[in-house]
């Protein structure tokens, strides 16, 4: 006989106690889009903003996970608790993901003061999972002092992380070309801090100098850049002290509150847009007339913009590209 599924109220109570099992079950509800997740988040309303949240992004191989592991050690040495959400790429063919939490941060896995969870991106753009922000809020409600959100690390377009965290740390490494290439990409427009990892590699100082010079162009206050070596735990204490100082300063001057307000508003629009998109796809799939419209496009007898206009008008009552509704 299967165990009784806990109610959202029971999960909320477990999360407030910091119960790891309740937290895991709650995150799964959000990932699966279970309607109970909405009731759970309503029960925890206002309780998730307790934790500082730090987004960690950068190109593959830069050492994001190892650096997070080093920062966890620093934070735990100060007696604070930590949550980690690692977003892993999901296969577009199998919907499976390599969830590497135990592999990458294994030294902390048995620490009761550390909660680590991997999530599949499930095709979500920007290097995040669709429920990333809600998961951060759950970890805050569970009493974690600091929560890290590690992006997929599959490219330089992972700028969405800035919209869901309190501070963005971009991790780069010398010698691979990624650091220089990143200067031309949007990822260099989002960091609050930059860590140049693997500082023992040849060219580290030269890369740091080049990055600092590029960041200073047109910037009133370019983000600080620190060299570190996460494997040897060199520079991780200084990095965490700088992260903590910037978070505390943002909290003191009110900019942290404003950033969080913008994140929550953006999340409302993102969730609504995603659900509207699914509704639109389902409506088109169930309507023979609209399916015939797509066939016309596929065979070159109708242009895509006209077809999109007709679909939006019929399904969502949107009459033009500006989004006005028919009456």
N, C-alpha and C positions, 0 to 999 in steps of 0.2 A: 504494500500500500504506500503510495507516494506521500511525502510530507506535505503538510498544509502550507500553501504559499502565503508568506507574510503580507499583511495589508500595507498600503502606503503609510498609514499612521504608525504601524509597528516598525516599519523600516525607518521612518523619520526618528522615532524614539531611539532605535539602535544607532543611527548615525550620530545623534546628539551625544550618545555615550562613547562614540569613537569606535564602535564595533566594526571590525574589518569585514566580516561576512555580510552584514547589512549594507555596508558601503559597496561591496562588490555586486550584490544583487541589485541595488539601486542604479548603479552605473549600467548594468545590463538592461534594465528597463528602459533607460534613456537611449541606449544604442539601438535597441530593437523597436523604438517608437511605440512602446506599449502605452495605451491610454492611462495606465496607472501612474506613469511617470509624471504626468501633468498634476495629478492629485498630490503626489509626493513633493514636487517642487512648490506647490501652493502651501503645503504644510510647513515647509522650511523657509518660507518667504522672509527675507531680511536677515537670515542667519548665515548666509554664505560669504559675506564681505569681511570676514574676520581675518582671512589669510592674505599675505602678500603673494601675488602671483607673478612668476617670472617666465617669459617665453624664451626658449632656446632654439635658435635656428642657424642654418648655415649649410654649406655644401657637404655631400657625403664624404666620409673619411676624415673630417676635421676634428673628430673626437668629442662630439657633443655629449654622448652618453657617459664617457669617461670623465669629462669635466663636471657633469652633473653629479656623478658619484663622488668626486673630490669635494664639491660644494656641500653635498649632504653630510660628509664627514665633518666639515667645518661647522655646519649648523647644529649637528647633533652634539658636538663638543661643547656648544654653548647652551645645551639643554633644551633646545627647541625641536618641535616635531615637523616632519616633512611629508608632503605628498608629491608623487611624480605621475604625470600622465604622458606616456610615450605613444605618439601616433605613428603607426607602421603602415607602409603601403599595402593596399589591397589589390589582389590580382583582378584585372578587368574581365578575366575569363572564368575564374573559379569562385570569385568573391572571397577567397581565402587570404589570410594575412600571416606573415611571419611575425608573431608577437614575441619580442625578444627580451622582455623585462628581466627574467631570471638570469639570462645570459649576460646582459650588459651591466647590471647593477647587483649582481648576486651577493656581494659582500654585505648589502644592507637588507636583503630580503627577509631575514629572520628577526630584524630589529623591530620591536613592536611600536617604536616611535616613527617608523617609516612605512608609508603605504605606496606601493608601486603598481601601476595598472597600464597595460598596453591596450590600445584601441586601434582597430583597422580604420583606414581613411574612407573606405567604401566609396571611392570615386570622388570624394569631396575635394574641391579645388583649394589651393592655398596651403597645402601641407597639414591641414587639420582634419579632425573628424567632425561630423555634423553636430555632435553633442558636447564638443570640447568645453564651451563656457559653462554649460550646466554641470558638467563633471567637476570643473574647478569650484563651482559654488557648493557642490556636495562636500568636497574635501574641506572647504572652509567651514561649513556647518558641522563637520566632524571634529573640528578643533585643531586642524593642522595650522601651524604658524606660517609656513612657507610652502607654496605649491609650484612645482616646475611643470611647464608644458613643453615637451620636446616635439618639434615638427618632424614630418617625414624625412626631410633632407634630400629630396629628389631633384631639387633644382633651385634656381634663383628667383622664382616667382612667388616664393612663400612669404607674402607680405600680410596675409590675413591675420597672422598671429598678433600683430600690433593692436587689433581691434578687440581682443579678448583678455589681454593681460595688463598688469600694472607696469611692467618693464620688459623690454626686449633686449636680450643678449645675443649678439651675432658671433658665432664661433668660426674662425678662419684658420688656415694653416699656411705656412710658407712653402714655396717650391713646387706647388702643383699647378699654378696658373689660376686657380679659383679665386684667390684674393684679388688679383688684378682684374679679372673678368667681372668680379662682383662690383667693382667700382662703376661699371657701366649699367648695372642692373638695379631694379627697384629695391632689392633687398638691402642695399646700402642707404636707403632713405628711411629705414624704419628703426635702426638700433638706438637704444639709449646708452649701450655700452658695447664695446667690441673686445673680444678675447682672441689674441693671436696665439693659438695653441701650438704645441710641439716646438717650443722656442729653441730647442737644441739642434734643430735641422739647419743646414746651410741656408743662408740668405734670410734668416728670420729678422735680423735688425734692418736689413735693406728693405724688406717687405713692409715692416712696421713704419719706416720712414716714408715710404711711398704712399701708404695708406693715410698716414697723418696729413701729408701734404695735400692729397686729393680731398680728404674730408674737410680741410680748412677752406677750400674754395667755395665762396659764396655762403659760408655758414657762420652765423654769429657765435654759436656755441657748439662746435663739433663734438660728437660723443667721445668720451675717453677711450683710449686703447691701451690694453695691458697685455704684456707677453707672459705666457705661463706654460707649464708642462704638467698636464693633468695626471699622466702616469706616475710621475715622480712627486706629485702633490706640491709642485713648486709654483708659487704665485696664487694658489687657490684661496689662501687666507686673505691676502690683499684684495683679491677679486670680490670675495664675499663681503668684506668690509665696505668696499665701494658700492656694491649693490645695495646693501642695507642702508648706507648713508643716503643714497639717492632716493630710495623708497621713503625713508623717514622725512626727508626734506620735501618730497612731493606731497606727503600727507599733511605736513605742517603748513604749506602754502596753498593748499586746496586743490592743486592740480591733479592729485590722485583721485579725489572725489569726482572731479569733472570727467576724468578719463573713464572712470567706472560707470558713470551715468551714460556716457556715450556708448560704452560697450553694451549696456543693457538695452538701450534703444535700438542699437544695431542688431542685437540678437532677436528682438521682436520681429524686425523686418526680414531678417534672414530666415527665421523659422516660417514666417507667413509665406515668404516667396517660395521656399522649398515645398511647402504643403500645397500651395496653389499650383506649382509645377506638376506635382504628382496628380492632383485633381484633373488638371488639363490633359495630361497623358491618358489617364483612365477614361475621361470623357470622350476623347478622340477615338480611343480603341474600341469603345462600345457603340459608336455612332457610324452606321454604314455610309451615311451621306458624307461625313468628314473623312472616312477612309477612302471613299471614292475621290475626294478632293486631293488627298495625298497621292493617289494613283495618277491623277492628272499631272501633278508636279513631277512625279518619278518618270513619266513618259514624255516630259517636255512640252506638255500642252498648256501648262499654267505656271506662272512664275511664283517663286516661294513667298514673296512679300504679299501678293494678293491672297494666296492661300492662308497665310498667317493672319491676315486681316479678317478673312471670313471666319476662321476658327475662333479667334478671340471675340468676335462679335456674337457668334452663336453660343459659345460656352460661357464666357465671362461678361457678356454684354458690354465689352469695350469697343467703342465705335471708331476710334482713331488712334494714331500712334502716341498721342499725348495722354491717353488713358482715360478720356471722358467716357461716361456711360450713357447708353441709350435709355431713354425714358419711356 
